[in-house]
Amino acid sequence: MAERLIFLTGHLAKARLERLLAGLGETEFAWEIVDIGVKVAALMTEDIIKRRLKPTQGADRIILPGRYRGDLERLFEHFGVPFVRGPDEIADLPAYLGRPGGPPDLSRYDIRIFAEIVDAPMLSIDGLATRARALASAGADVIDLGCLPETPFPTLAEAVRELKAQGFSVSVDSASTDELMIGARAGADFLLSLDENTLPLAFDHGVTPVLIPSVPGDLDSLGRAIEAADRAGISFIADPVLDPIHFGFAQSLGRFIEARRRWPQVELMMGTGNLTELTDADSSGVTAILTGLCSELQIRNVLTVNVSPHTARTVEEHDLARRIMFAARSDGALPKSYDPGLLQIHDRKPYVATVEDINALAAEVRDANFRIVTAEDGIHIFNGKGHAVARDAFELFPGLGVETDGAHAFYLGAELMKAEIAWRLSKRYSQDEPLAWGVAAPAPETDRLRLAEAGHTLKAKKSKE
């Protein structure tokens, strides 16, 4: 028997929801739409649903708007039918209904993130611990203490011991064998980087070395270091080294492919900073490509670095990318539609309504409250008195009639500017909601059990009434 779904909605969205569901054609489920008796669907409350929804015999699930604020478990207890939140926007409903088995599982990954503190010698022990906590919260698995050339690091041993005492895995990253030895003796978990000549530093301290060629680009040298580590019976990670664009990048990609061919069972590392830091491009896209390469080649360690401000969220980007790639590889699928967090500038589906949808909705509105929506032709603003469209938010102001209402004018100005930014960037805009910037600027946490409180401008307006 086909699953029976009930969709709860409001007056203004009902017609569009009907058109969308009817447009799906034959489906594997039977559906019914219930107008719960409010204009805006997201404003329905638990009490309204309990009072107005008739008994739901035969329903398998009841789909609520994604922005519904209320306790789903209490609704289930009252009606005896599971209530679930659908997507925030009707436009996303087909994808939601066609998604097998619920949301994708992004809890799994198999890439370990080393996050380098590039100025470690310049920080106090407390400063290092604070930075380490922030990196771990962002997704780092190993805190990499980056030593600086010709810069003393007198607190290196103390730093390693303190971070270890606080529960962090620690690596020491230095070109100085003296600093690497200090790190090893202090209990570091990893040393970056050793080659065939310096590898013996790791033999007596239970530390895992990251091996690199003694001559840049020489895989044979890396191979000799791997053989020596194998003979010594120690664990290790090999890094063929990724070079920057126009300074050996393409050849270095070939080295990673060849390294995996030569040593199919060896743990590999890729340092991504030579691309994320040294390329003037948004780092999320660069990270996605490099993490995809790591996924294909089973490179299970990445070293991240943040020096340039444009890579400020690099650890968060690597963390999400490794989860997306793991899920896609497990599904035998493309890394699409798992999570939008790496789509920071543009959205795959920027418009939640067509021009025709907006015109139909505007024709039904009778009250004075302004609605703002974006579509391919620009920014739409409408209420019961009129409907205007523009591509420049300032062009809309003369027709709004809010010259003497400072709070309302401020609110509309902020929303229209946000809508224009979204329209120009092909991002999704939703009135009264922050623009979504993915992991670049996570949205504040919202309480799905309560309606949002009135904003400052609405409070200011009410205080004058």
C-alpha positions as a Python dict, from the first residue, in 0.01 Angstrom:
ca = {
    (1, 'M'): (0, 0, 0),
    (2, 'A'): (129, 345, -91),
    (3, 'E'): (245, 570, 190),
    (4, 'R'): (-10, 842, 269),
    (5, 'L'): (130, 1188, 339),
    (6, 'I'): (-54, 1493, 472),
    (7, 'F'): (102, 1833, 406),
    (8, 'L'): (6, 2111, 646),
    (9, 'T'): (22, 2461, 502),
    (10, 'G'): (-135, 2807, 513),
    (11, 'H'): (-362, 3011, 286),
    (12, 'L'): (-91, 3180, 82),
    (13, 'A'): (114, 2870, 5),
    (14, 'K'): (-170, 2625, -57),
    (15, 'A'): (-223, 2690, -428),
    (16, 'R'): (146, 2672, -506),
    (17, 'L'): (186, 2354, -303),
    (18, 'E'): (-104, 2197, -492),
    (19, 'R'): (52, 2288, -827),
    (20, 'L'): (388, 2148, -722),
    (21, 'L'): (253, 1816, -592),
    (22, 'A'): (23, 1773, -890),
    (23, 'G'): (318, 1844, -1117),
    (24, 'L'): (505, 1546, -975),
    (25, 'G'): (270, 1319, -1168),
    (26, 'E'): (239, 962, -1050),
    (27, 'T'): (416, 917, -716),
    (28, 'E'): (492, 630, -482),
    (29, 'F'): (283, 800, -214),
    (30, 'A'): (-69, 935, -182),
    (31, 'W'): (-98, 1293, -67),
    (32, 'E'): (-342, 1538, 82),
    (33, 'I'): (-303, 1908, 161),
    (34, 'V'): (-458, 2059, 473),
    (35, 'D'): (-485, 2437, 506),
    (36, 'I'): (-449, 2484, 880),
    (37, 'G'): (-612, 2827, 871),
    (38, 'V'): (-320, 3070, 894),
    (39, 'K'): (-189, 3296, 621),
    (40, 'V'): (180, 3213, 661),
    (41, 'A'): (243, 2841, 703),
    (42, 'A'): (554, 2883, 918),
    (43, 'L'): (348, 3071, 1179),
    (44, 'M'): (128, 2776, 1268),
    (45, 'T'): (169, 2673, 1630),
    (46, 'E'): (137, 2347, 1816),
    (47, 'D'): (-187, 2469, 1973),
    (48, 'I'): (-334, 2569, 1635),
    (49, 'I'): (-251, 2229, 1488),
    (50, 'K'): (-406, 2044, 1782),
    (51, 'R'): (-725, 2250, 1762),
    (52, 'R'): (-772, 2262, 1386),
    (53, 'L'): (-632, 1940, 1244),
    (54, 'K'): (-898, 1672, 1220),
    (55, 'P'): (-824, 1308, 1310),
    (56, 'T'): (-564, 1168, 1073),
    (57, 'Q'): (-669, 805, 1031),
    (58, 'G'): (-468, 635, 761),
    (59, 'A'): (-191, 896, 745),
    (60, 'D'): (162, 760, 765),
    (61, 'R'): (340, 1095, 801),
    (62, 'I'): (242, 1458, 838),
    (63, 'I'): (481, 1701, 669),
    (64, 'L'): (519, 2043, 831),
    (65, 'P'): (697, 2347, 686),
    (66, 'G'): (1069, 2340, 758),
    (67, 'R'): (1044, 2663, 958),
    (68, 'Y'): (774, 2530, 1188),
    (69, 'R'): (862, 2603, 1551),
    (70, 'G'): (718, 2343, 1784),
    (71, 'D'): (768, 2006, 1949),
    (72, 'L'): (716, 1726, 1697),
    (73, 'E'): (713, 1461, 1967),
    (74, 'R'): (415, 1618, 2144),
    (75, 'L'): (224, 1628, 1816),
    (76, 'F'): (301, 1260, 1764),
    (77, 'E'): (175, 1179, 2113),
    (78, 'H'): (-145, 1376, 2051),
    (79, 'F'): (-231, 1239, 1705),
    (80, 'G'): (-50, 905, 1702),
    (81, 'V'): (109, 987, 1365),
    (82, 'P'): (472, 1092, 1302),
    (83, 'F'): (517, 1464, 1229),
    (84, 'V'): (829, 1570, 1038),
    (85, 'R'): (968, 1899, 915),
    (86, 'G'): (1000, 1926, 541),
    (87, 'P'): (1234, 2167, 363),
    (88, 'D'): (1225, 2537, 440),
    (89, 'E'): (1111, 2618, 86),
    (90, 'I'): (839, 2458, -126),
    (91, 'A'): (1078, 2459, -422),
    (92, 'D'): (1293, 2201, -242),
    (93, 'L'): (1006, 1962, -176),
    (94, 'P'): (1060, 1736, -481),
    (95, 'A'): (1418, 1666, -375),
    (96, 'Y'): (1305, 1609, -17),
    (97, 'L'): (1035, 1362, -121),
    (98, 'G'): (1269, 1177, -353),
    (99, 'R'): (1545, 1137, -98),
    (100, 'P'): (1582, 774, 5),
    (101, 'G'): (1625, 692, 372),
    (102, 'G'): (1616, 1044, 512),
    (103, 'P'): (1901, 1296, 525),
    (104, 'P'): (2251, 1184, 425),
    (105, 'D'): (2477, 1054, 699),
    (106, 'L'): (2768, 1296, 728),
    (107, 'S'): (2891, 1163, 1061),
    (108, 'R'): (3154, 942, 898),
    (109, 'Y'): (3493, 1028, 748),
    (110, 'D'): (3832, 866, 702),
    (111, 'I'): (4062, 1166, 656),
    (112, 'R'): (4258, 1299, 953),
    (113, 'I'): (4307, 1677, 966),
    (114, 'F'): (4636, 1821, 1089),
    (115, 'A'): (4584, 2192, 1161),
    (116, 'E'): (4903, 2395, 1177),
    (117, 'I'): (4952, 2682, 1419),
    (118, 'V'): (5195, 2868, 1198),
    (119, 'D'): (5315, 3117, 1460),
    (120, 'A'): (5344, 2874, 1749),
    (121, 'P'): (5680, 3012, 1879),
    (122, 'M'): (5520, 3356, 1918),
    (123, 'L'): (5236, 3238, 2143),
    (124, 'S'): (5221, 3172, 2515),
    (125, 'I'): (5127, 2828, 2642),
    (126, 'D'): (4779, 2955, 2724),
    (127, 'G'): (4756, 3114, 2380),
    (128, 'L'): (4851, 2786, 2214),
    (129, 'A'): (4592, 2598, 2419),
    (130, 'T'): (4323, 2849, 2324),
    (131, 'R'): (4414, 2821, 1956),
    (132, 'A'): (4420, 2441, 1981),
    (133, 'R'): (4071, 2431, 2130),
    (134, 'A'): (3939, 2650, 1849),
    (135, 'L'): (4100, 2430, 1583),
    (136, 'A'): (3970, 2112, 1742),
    (137, 'S'): (3622, 2261, 1761),
    (138, 'A'): (3647, 2341, 1389),
    (139, 'G'): (3730, 1978, 1310),
    (140, 'A'): (4105, 1935, 1354),
    (141, 'D'): (4225, 1595, 1477),
    (142, 'V'): (4591, 1686, 1528),
    (143, 'I'): (4733, 2020, 1644),
    (144, 'D'): (5047, 2093, 1443),
    (145, 'L'): (5299, 2321, 1613),
    (146, 'G'): (5463, 2510, 1330),
    (147, 'C'): (5817, 2619, 1411),
    (148, 'L'): (5967, 2921, 1235),
    (149, 'P'): (6311, 2942, 1071),
    (150, 'E'): (6572, 3114, 1287),
    (151, 'T'): (6310, 3182, 1554),
    (152, 'P'): (6371, 3036, 1900),
    (153, 'F'): (6094, 2823, 2049),
    (154, 'P'): (6209, 2786, 2410),
    (155, 'T'): (5869, 2662, 2531),
    (156, 'L'): (5834, 2389, 2267),
    (157, 'A'): (5868, 2096, 2507),
    (158, 'E'): (5633, 2257, 2759),
    (159, 'A'): (5382, 2331, 2482),
    (160, 'V'): (5381, 1970, 2365),
    (161, 'R'): (5337, 1837, 2718),
    (162, 'E'): (5059, 2083, 2803),
    (163, 'L'): (4860, 2016, 2485),
    (164, 'K'): (4899, 1643, 2538),
    (165, 'A'): (4780, 1683, 2898),
    (166, 'Q'): (4470, 1860, 2766),
    (167, 'G'): (4392, 1564, 2542),
    (168, 'F'): (4516, 1686, 2204),
    (169, 'S'): (4712, 1485, 1951),
    (170, 'V'): (5019, 1694, 1869),
    (171, 'S'): (5264, 1714, 1583),
    (172, 'V'): (5582, 1921, 1566),
    (173, 'D'): (5652, 2076, 1227),
    (174, 'S'): (6007, 2201, 1179),
    (175, 'A'): (6305, 2202, 945),
    (176, 'S'): (6531, 2188, 1251),
    (177, 'T'): (6637, 1843, 1369),
    (178, 'D'): (6700, 1990, 1715),
    (179, 'E'): (6338, 2107, 1744),
    (180, 'L'): (6209, 1776, 1609),
    (181, 'M'): (6413, 1592, 1872),
    (182, 'I'): (6278, 1819, 2148),
    (183, 'G'): (5925, 1749, 2027),
    (184, 'A'): (5983, 1375, 2015),
    (185, 'R'): (6127, 1365, 2367),
    (186, 'A'): (5836, 1575, 2498),
    (187, 'G'): (5585, 1319, 2371),
    (188, 'A'): (5469, 1454, 2034),
    (189, 'D'): (5260, 1207, 1836),
    (190, 'F'): (5393, 1308, 1491),
    (191, 'L'): (5703, 1475, 1346),
    (192, 'L'): (5688, 1678, 1024),
    (193, 'S'): (5893, 1616, 828),
    (194, 'L'): (6171, 1358, 813),
    (195, 'D'): (6350, 1210, 513),
    (196, 'E'): (6576, 913, 452),
    (197, 'N'): (6863, 1094, 624),
    (198, 'T'): (6682, 1223, 934),
    (199, 'L'): (6444, 930, 987),
    (200, 'P'): (6650, 779, 1276),
    (201, 'L'): (6524, 1066, 1496),
    (202, 'A'): (6195, 881, 1524),
    (203, 'F'): (6328, 536, 1609),
    (204, 'D'): (6352, 558, 1987),
    (205, 'H'): (6058, 777, 2084),
    (206, 'G'): (5739, 605, 1969),
    (207, 'V'): (5657, 897, 1743),
    (208, 'T'): (5509, 872, 1393),
    (209, 'P'): (5720, 1053, 1131),
    (210, 'V'): (5580, 1214, 820),
    (211, 'L'): (5826, 1125, 545),
    (212, 'I'): (5917, 1347, 250),
    (213, 'P'): (6176, 1310, -28),
    (214, 'S'): (6525, 1432, 63),
    (215, 'V'): (6535, 1591, -283),
    (216, 'P'): (6213, 1772, -386),
    (217, 'G'): (6009, 1561, -624),
    (218, 'D'): (6227, 1250, -590),
    (219, 'L'): (5992, 957, -526),
    (220, 'D'): (6285, 716, -517),
    (221, 'S'): (6419, 905, -216),
    (222, 'L'): (6078, 884, -52),
    (223, 'G'): (6075, 513, -131),
    (224, 'R'): (6406, 460, 49),
    (225, 'A'): (6267, 637, 357),
    (226, 'I'): (5957, 415, 343),
    (227, 'E'): (6173, 103, 322),
    (228, 'A'): (6385, 217, 617),
    (229, 'A'): (6076, 285, 828),
    (230, 'D'): (5937, -57, 737),
    (231, 'R'): (6263, -226, 839),
    (232, 'A'): (6256, -38, 1170),
    (233, 'G'): (5901, -155, 1231),
    (234, 'I'): (5762, 193, 1301),
    (235, 'S'): (5440, 351, 1180),
    (236, 'F'): (5479, 641, 938),
    (237, 'I'): (5299, 863, 688),
    (238, 'A'): (5444, 949, 347),
    (239, 'D'): (5398, 1291, 183),
    (240, 'P'): (5500, 1327, -185),
    (241, 'V'): (5442, 1707, -137),
    (242, 'L'): (5188, 1913, -330),
    (243, 'D'): (5347, 2210, -509),
    (244, 'P'): (5184, 2546, -594),
    (245, 'I'): (5036, 2624, -935),
    (246, 'H'): (5306, 2711, -1193),
    (247, 'F'): (5572, 2579, -958),
    (248, 'G'): (5526, 2209, -1023),
    (249, 'F'): (5159, 2163, -934),
    (250, 'A'): (5068, 1929, -1220),
    (251, 'Q'): (5378, 1716, -1171),
    (252, 'S'): (5314, 1694, -799),
    (253, 'L'): (4963, 1561, -864),
    (254, 'G'): (5127, 1294, -1076),
    (255, 'R'): (5357, 1208, -785),
    (256, 'F'): (5061, 1142, -558),
    (257, 'I'): (4905, 914, -818),
    (258, 'E'): (5235, 732, -870),
    (259, 'A'): (5295, 706, -495),
    (260, 'R'): (4962, 535, -449),
    (261, 'R'): (5043, 299, -738),
    (262, 'R'): (5383, 209, -591),
    (263, 'W'): (5271, 181, -230),
    (264, 'P'): (4902, 84, -224),
    (265, 'Q'): (4898, 19, 153),
    (266, 'V'): (5108, 313, 275),
    (267, 'E'): (4942, 596, 467),
    (268, 'L'): (4978, 919, 267),
    (269, 'M'): (4947, 1286, 356),
    (270, 'M'): (4868, 1588, 142),
    (271, 'G'): (4946, 1941, 257),
    (272, 'T'): (4677, 2156, 96),
    (273, 'G'): (4811, 2497, 198),
    (274, 'N'): (5025, 2539, -114),
    (275, 'L'): (4700, 2570, -307),
    (276, 'T'): (4451, 2715, -60),
    (277, 'E'): (4697, 2979, 63),
    (278, 'L'): (4879, 3055, -262),
    (279, 'T'): (4582, 3082, -499),
    (280, 'D'): (4352, 3383, -500),
    (281, 'A'): (4033, 3180, -516),
    (282, 'D'): (3775, 3099, -254),
    (283, 'S'): (3931, 2819, -57),
    (284, 'S'): (3615, 2609, -27),
    (285, 'G'): (3623, 2511, -394),
    (286, 'V'): (3995, 2438, -388),
    (287, 'T'): (3945, 2230, -75),
    (288, 'A'): (3660, 2033, -231),
    (289, 'I'): (3871, 1936, -533),
    (290, 'L'): (4176, 1839, -328),
    (291, 'T'): (3966, 1643, -78),
    (292, 'G'): (3803, 1464, -370),
    (293, 'L'): (4149, 1367, -494),
    (294, 'C'): (4236, 1243, -146),
    (295, 'S'): (3915, 1040, -142),
    (296, 'E'): (3995, 874, -474),
    (297, 'L'): (4357, 800, -382),
    (298, 'Q'): (4277, 702, -23),
    (299, 'I'): (4498, 976, 116),
    (300, 'R'): (4384, 975, 476),
    (301, 'N'): (4582, 1268, 618),
    (302, 'V'): (4574, 1636, 522),
    (303, 'L'): (4776, 1925, 660),
    (304, 'T'): (4588, 2255, 667),
    (305, 'V'): (4726, 2601, 724),
    (306, 'N'): (4572, 2943, 774),
    (307, 'V'): (4791, 3247, 715),
    (308, 'S'): (4591, 3446, 460),
    (309, 'P'): (4257, 3586, 583),
    (310, 'H'): (4083, 3427, 286),
    (311, 'T'): (4150, 3082, 435),
    (312, 'A'): (4011, 3170, 778),
    (313, 'R'): (3766, 2877, 769),
    (314, 'T'): (3994, 2622, 608),
    (315, 'V'): (3963, 2363, 885),
    (316, 'E'): (3583, 2380, 877),
    (317, 'E'): (3593, 2347, 498),
    (318, 'H'): (3818, 2042, 512),
    (319, 'D'): (3601, 1888, 782),
    (320, 'L'): (3283, 1917, 577),
    (321, 'A'): (3457, 1818, 254),
    (322, 'R'): (3592, 1494, 404),
    (323, 'R'): (3242, 1402, 525),
    (324, 'I'): (3080, 1476, 189),
    (325, 'M'): (3344, 1281, -2),
    (326, 'F'): (3318, 983, 230),
    (327, 'A'): (2940, 972, 194),
    (328, 'A'): (2953, 1011, -185),
    (329, 'R'): (3221, 744, -222),
    (330, 'S'): (3023, 506, 1),
    (331, 'D'): (2714, 566, -213),
    (332, 'G'): (2906, 534, -540),
    (333, 'A'): (2776, 880, -623),
    (334, 'L'): (2887, 1226, -726),
    (335, 'P'): (2955, 1466, -437),
    (336, 'K'): (2634, 1660, -506),
    (337, 'S'): (2329, 1733, -291),
    (338, 'Y'): (2485, 1603, 30),
    (339, 'D'): (2534, 1938, 202),
    (340, 'P'): (2545, 2296, 68),
    (341, 'G'): (2810, 2411, 314),
    (342, 'L'): (3086, 2446, 53),
    (343, 'L'): (2860, 2650, -178),
    (344, 'Q'): (2943, 2978, -11),
    (345, 'I'): (2903, 3236, -289),
    (346, 'H'): (2639, 3091, -521),
    (347, 'D'): (2353, 2848, -462),
    (348, 'R'): (2248, 2564, -690),
    (349, 'K'): (1882, 2670, -662),
    (350, 'P'): (1882, 3042, -583),
    (351, 'Y'): (1515, 3113, -645),
    (352, 'V'): (1237, 2954, -443),
    (353, 'A'): (962, 3080, -674),
    (354, 'T'): (913, 3164, -1040),
    (355, 'V'): (793, 3504, -1157),
    (356, 'E'): (454, 3344, -1223),
    (357, 'D'): (441, 3203, -869),
    (358, 'I'): (521, 3544, -722),
    (359, 'N'): (262, 3722, -936),
    (360, 'A'): (-3, 3473, -828),
    (361, 'L'): (90, 3510, -463),
    (362, 'A'): (95, 3890, -483),
    (363, 'A'): (-255, 3891, -633),
    (364, 'E'): (-388, 3706, -328),
    (365, 'V'): (-235, 3934, -64),
    (366, 'R'): (-476, 4183, 92),
    (367, 'D'): (-292, 4313, 399),
    (368, 'A'): (-35, 4592, 427),
    (369, 'N'): (260, 4373, 529),
    (370, 'F'): (543, 4376, 275),
    (371, 'R'): (666, 4047, 129),
    (372, 'I'): (1007, 4039, -35),
    (373, 'V'): (1106, 3763, -278),
    (374, 'T'): (1377, 3730, -542),
    (375, 'A'): (1341, 3574, -885),
    (376, 'E'): (1536, 3572, -1209),
    (377, 'D'): (1405, 3917, -1302),
    (378, 'G'): (1507, 4087, -976),
    (379, 'I'): (1372, 4182, -634),
    (380, 'H'): (995, 4169, -581),
    (381, 'I'): (824, 4357, -299),
    (382, 'F'): (448, 4352, -260),
    (383, 'N'): (154, 4389, -24),
    (384, 'G'): (-218, 4449, -63),
    (385, 'K'): (-153, 4795, -208),
    (386, 'G'): (90, 4709, -485),
    (387, 'H'): (371, 4504, -636),
    (388, 'A'): (707, 4639, -756),
    (389, 'V'): (1013, 4477, -912),
    (390, 'A'): (1365, 4618, -943),
    (391, 'R'): (1727, 4510, -959),
    (392, 'D'): (1850, 4798, -746),
    (393, 'A'): (1705, 4814, -395),
    (394, 'F'): (1723, 5194, -391),
    (395, 'E'): (1484, 5216, -685),
    (396, 'L'): (1210, 5062, -472),
    (397, 'F'): (1216, 5309, -184),
    (398, 'P'): (1005, 5593, -336),
    (399, 'G'): (705, 5363, -375),
    (400, 'L'): (706, 5212, -27),
    (401, 'G'): (546, 5501, 160),
    (402, 'V'): (753, 5460, 476),
    (403, 'E'): (924, 5800, 480),
    (404, 'T'): (781, 5884, 824),
    (405, 'D'): (824, 5539, 977),
    (406, 'G'): (1191, 5512, 1069),
    (407, 'A'): (1183, 5161, 1215),
    (408, 'H'): (992, 5018, 919),
    (409, 'A'): (1214, 5200, 669),
    (410, 'F'): (1523, 5066, 843),
    (411, 'Y'): (1386, 4711, 835),
    (412, 'L'): (1288, 4728, 468),
    (413, 'G'): (1620, 4885, 375),
    (414, 'A'): (1813, 4605, 545),
    (415, 'E'): (1597, 4332, 390),
    (416, 'L'): (1603, 4483, 41),
    (417, 'M'): (1980, 4524, 51),
    (418, 'K'): (2013, 4163, 162),
    (419, 'A'): (1782, 4061, -121),
    (420, 'E'): (1989, 4256, -374),
    (421, 'I'): (2312, 4094, -256),
    (422, 'A'): (2148, 3752, -287),
    (423, 'W'): (2009, 3830, -632),
    (424, 'R'): (2341, 3958, -766),
    (425, 'L'): (2527, 3653, -635),
    (426, 'S'): (2258, 3402, -736),
    (427, 'K'): (2209, 3312, -374),
    (428, 'R'): (1887, 3212, -208),
    (429, 'Y'): (1703, 3485, -22),
    (430, 'S'): (1439, 3429, 244),
    (431, 'Q'): (1279, 3724, 418),
    (432, 'D'): (1374, 3764, 785),
    (433, 'E'): (1637, 3490, 757),
    (434, 'P'): (2015, 3541, 733),
    (435, 'L'): (2180, 3467, 400),
    (436, 'A'): (2342, 3125, 403),
    (437, 'W'): (2719, 3139, 352),
    (438, 'G'): (2789, 2772, 420),
    (439, 'V'): (3077, 2697, 654),
    (440, 'A'): (3228, 3038, 569),
    (441, 'A'): (2988, 3203, 814),
    (442, 'P'): (2759, 2954, 987),
    (443, 'A'): (2409, 3077, 1062),
    (444, 'P'): (2326, 3127, 1429),
    (445, 'E'): (2157, 2838, 1603),
    (446, 'T'): (1778, 2860, 1603),
    (447, 'D'): (1533, 2705, 1845),
    (448, 'R'): (1296, 2491, 1640),
    (449, 'L'): (1063, 2458, 1937),
    (450, 'R'): (974, 2829, 1966),
    (451, 'L'): (857, 3103, 1734),
    (452, 'A'): (1117, 3369, 1667),
    (453, 'E'): (1093, 3677, 1885),
    (454, 'A'): (1007, 4015, 1739),
    (455, 'G'): (1307, 4200, 1599),
    (456, 'H'): (1438, 4537, 1715),
    (457, 'T'): (1254, 4738, 1449),
    (458, 'L'): (918, 4574, 1523),
    (459, 'K'): (969, 4629, 1896),
    (460, 'A'): (1052, 4994, 1830),
    (461, 'K'): (738, 5036, 1621),
    (462, 'K'): (515, 4875, 1884),
    (463, 'S'): (664, 5089, 2160),
    (464, 'K'): (538, 5400, 1978),
    (465, 'E'): (186, 5269, 1929),
}
